[in-house]
Amino acid sequence: MFNPTGTASPVLLNRASITQLITDFYDDVRVDPVLGPTFETVLAGRWAAHLPRMIEFWSTVMLGTRSFKGNVYAKHMVVPGVTPDHFARWMSLWHRHTTSAFEPASASRFQEAAASIASQLFRGHFGRDLNLRPTVPGAQP
C-alpha cells in the first residue's frame, strides 16, 4: 500500500487498509536510524504482539471499533531515551505513509489524531508544547 512516490491510488478506510498502513509504517520505523533503536529496545522480540495492538488502537480511533483497551500515555512515559527528535521523526513518517495510502480527508484525520496524541506525550516527557518539524527528507510534519 505505501508508495513513496505517491502515485498509488488511495484506498478506502477500513480495517484491512489500517492493517496495511500499520504494517508498512512500522516496517519503516524499525529501520529508521533514529526511531528503530528506541523501538527495538522496548519491543525486541515482541513486535508480533505489538502490531495487532496498534491495529486495534487505530481501528478504535478511526473506525470507532472500541477494540483497543490500554493506557497509551502510561506506556509511553516509561520509554527510556526519548528525545524531541523521536516525535518529529515519527510524525514525519506517519504523514508520509498516511498521505500516500489514503485519500486526503482520511489522511488528515489520521494526522490530526496522531498530532493530538503526540502533543500530550511530548508534554508528558518534556513539560512543554510540541513544535513539529519534518526530519525525514520529503516528508511534511
BELHUVEN-V89220 format. One record per residue. N is the residue number from 1. RES is the residue in three letters. PSI is psi in radians with two decimals (NA if undefined). OMEGA is omega in degrees with one decimal (* if undefined). Layout:
n = [N/N]
res = [RES/RES]
psi = [PSI/PSI]
omega = [OMEGA/OMEGA]
This chain:
n = [1/2/3/4/5/6/7/8/9/10/11/12/13/14/15/16/17/18/19/20/21/22/23/24/25/26/27/28/29/30/31/32/33/34/35/36/37/38/39/40/41/42/43/44/45/46/47/48/49/50/51/52/53/54/55/56/57/58/59/60/61/62/63/64/65/66/67/68/69/70/71/72/73/74/75/76/77/78/79/80/81/82/83/84/85/86/87/88/89/90/91/92/93/94/95/96/97/98/99/100/101/102/103/104/105/106/107/108/109/110/111/112/113/114/115/116/117/118/119/120/121/122/123/124/125/126/127/128/129/130/131/132/133/134/135/136/137/138/139/140/141]
res = [MET/PHE/ASN/PRO/THR/GLY/THR/ALA/SER/PRO/VAL/LEU/LEU/ASN/ARG/ALA/SER/ILE/THR/GLN/LEU/ILE/THR/ASP/PHE/TYR/ASP/ASP/VAL/ARG/VAL/ASP/PRO/VAL/LEU/GLY/PRO/THR/PHE/GLU/THR/VAL/LEU/ALA/GLY/ARG/TRP/ALA/ALA/HIS/LEU/PRO/ARG/MET/ILE/GLU/PHE/TRP/SER/THR/VAL/MET/LEU/GLY/THR/ARG/SER/PHE/LYS/GLY/ASN/VAL/TYR/ALA/LYS/HIS/MET/VAL/VAL/PRO/GLY/VAL/THR/PRO/ASP/HIS/PHE/ALA/ARG/TRP/MET/SER/LEU/TRP/HIS/ARG/HIS/THR/THR/SER/ALA/PHE/GLU/PRO/ALA/SER/ALA/SER/ARG/PHE/GLN/GLU/ALA/ALA/ALA/SER/ILE/ALA/SER/GLN/LEU/PHE/ARG/GLY/HIS/PHE/GLY/ARG/ASP/LEU/ASN/LEU/ARG/PRO/THR/VAL/PRO/GLY/ALA/GLN/PRO]
psi = [-0.77/2.24/1.83/-0.33/-0.23/0.24/-0.10/2.61/2.24/2.58/2.90/2.62/1.96/3.14/-0.70/-0.73/-0.58/-0.73/-0.78/-0.74/-0.87/-0.74/-0.89/-0.77/-0.88/-0.39/-0.75/-0.68/-0.76/-0.53/-0.04/2.32/-0.42/-0.88/-0.69/-0.91/-0.67/-0.81/-0.69/-0.63/-0.74/-0.65/0.11/2.15/0.01/0.28/-0.66/-0.52/-0.55/-0.77/-0.77/-0.59/-0.67/-0.63/-0.77/-0.71/-0.94/-0.48/-0.67/-0.81/-0.83/-0.54/-0.13/0.51/-0.40/0.51/-0.17/2.32/2.23/2.98/1.62/-0.80/-0.90/-0.72/-0.71/-0.41/-0.33/0.07/2.15/2.59/0.28/2.35/2.87/-0.59/-0.52/-0.72/-0.79/-0.73/-0.83/-0.82/-0.65/-0.81/-0.74/-0.78/-0.82/-0.80/-0.80/-0.64/-0.70/-0.38/-0.46/2.80/2.78/-0.71/-0.75/-0.75/-0.75/-0.70/-0.77/-0.80/-0.70/-0.73/-0.78/-0.72/-0.69/-0.79/-0.79/-0.69/-0.75/-0.77/-0.70/-0.80/-0.68/-0.68/-0.71/-0.10/0.37/2.97/2.64/2.28/1.67/2.50/2.47/2.43/0.06/2.16/2.30/0.01/2.68/2.79/NA]
omega = [-178.3/179.3/-176.0/178.3/179.3/-176.6/-179.6/175.7/177.3/-177.6/177.7/177.2/176.7/-176.8/-179.9/-179.6/175.0/177.5/179.8/177.6/-177.2/178.6/-178.9/-178.6/-177.4/169.6/178.1/177.4/-175.8/-179.3/178.6/-176.5/178.2/-175.0/-173.7/-178.3/179.6/178.4/-178.6/176.9/-176.9/-170.1/-177.9/178.8/-177.4/179.8/-178.6/177.2/-175.8/-175.1/175.9/177.1/177.8/175.9/177.7/179.3/-176.8/172.8/176.8/-178.9/-170.5/-175.4/-179.5/-176.0/-176.1/-178.1/179.2/173.5/178.9/-179.4/-177.1/-177.1/-177.6/-179.9/-176.0/-179.0/-178.3/178.8/-177.8/170.7/-179.7/177.9/175.6/-179.6/176.6/-179.2/-179.7/179.1/-178.5/-178.7/178.1/177.4/179.9/178.8/-179.0/-178.8/-177.3/178.9/-178.1/-173.5/-170.9/174.4/-171.0/-177.7/178.7/178.3/179.7/177.7/176.7/-175.7/178.7/178.2/180.0/179.8/178.4/178.9/-179.7/179.3/178.8/-179.7/179.1/178.8/178.0/-179.6/-167.7/176.6/177.6/-178.4/179.4/174.4/-174.0/172.1/-179.0/176.4/175.7/-177.8/177.3/-177.8/173.7/175.7/*]
